Amino acid sequence: MSGADRPDHGSGPGWDHDRLTEVARRHGTPLHVLDATRLDRATRHLLGVLAGLGRPARAYYSVKTNYLPYLLRRLAGHGMGADVVSGYEMDAALAAGFDPADMVFNGPVKTDAELEDAVRHGVRVNIDGAQEVEALEAIAGRAGRTVEVGIRLFPGVPVSTSSDPSYRAQAERTAARNRFGWPTGSDELASLVERIATSRHLSLTAVHAHLSSQIVHEDLMLSALDRVLVEAASLHRRFGLREVNIGGGFGVPGIRRPRVGPHGALAALRGEPLVRDEEPALDVARLLGALDERMTGLGLDGVTLACEPGRLLVSDTMAMVTRVMSRKELPAARWLIVDAGHNVAPWAGTGEEHRLVPIGRRFTADRSTWSVAGPLCYENDVHAGSVDLPQDLRPGDLLCLHDTGAYSLGRSNNFIRTRAAVVAVDGAREELVWRAETGADVFALADPLGATSADGAP
């Protein structure tokens, strides 16, 4: 599907590669560049879709997707809510200006100290583990308060598919074995609901679900969420819910996830052509509209429809510039080695395919098939096993790796190489908003009591 055929996700026109080249020359590579205008455009687009629904609606930004403080402050300024899954994410969201009344605390592990903070600030907790009921009851009891809580559900059915039957079997097994939340319609869920119902200090007011990541099959997502809505309608009749939160995972057009199982992988090893299924584009506006209508049909009138966008808002708002360091033309492969590795782009090449574009000068029209790898002394540090790029790429040339806004900072690490900087551009303005990590930063937490000298001697 061409870019013109895809539904509007608010991402707008393409990147200015000349501007990226200039920024990289000033700040060095590898380098993430955040375009604030693109972020604002995507945020306003989603908030406009939510405002056009026939019911109250809200969006909680998924902080784990990208916790860059500059970005958080920008989103808080738009009136977004925040979805956090740890205590330090909660602190970061509060520091960025998110209203605690518009925050939710999710995740499979919440310490007592984190729950204490959530109750103190008025951040709603969506219960994922049974032990959270007793912990919250005790905390609320000590505070002499009744606190609103949500409960996380999962429908147990896959939201992705493939022409590869082994992939479909894997997806079904993974969905059924989901460890996040409680299966809809189950005795286990009913038991947990009763524990909340008999609590003196907890009030069940919300249902939460998060089905997967990079979901592109709209029909499967709607079918799965229908099970969540049916369960929510039942709970609403009993408790009077205030919110149904469908989570996030909305797929974006800038990346592709190979949906191949063992059968497809074996066929590829035999040299058979790999079947690449048509990758549909998720129309979030149509999805939310359909959910709005379904909620009305189930008697969930007046109940807020919430979502937790992360990748949808930030994926296309950042791009990474990396430099070709080496070119190797070998009998079995042609390699370009770049200075950005999986330590700063941990998803590229392994679980996702991102667009690579040469920038910085005019290249020949002659193309070659290249393999592109990072600088790490690690065999799986490969961004693209086979990609069509200009024949005359050479050391010193720049490549732009698109859609690096999601899970680039939070999942980055300093294995062999240090973390990259982030520069934000806002119109003509340019600002370093996350400096590059240094070797001193890597070892800053070592020997906190000064027990050893620099050479390791006691």
Disulfide bonds with the S-S distance in Angstrom:
none
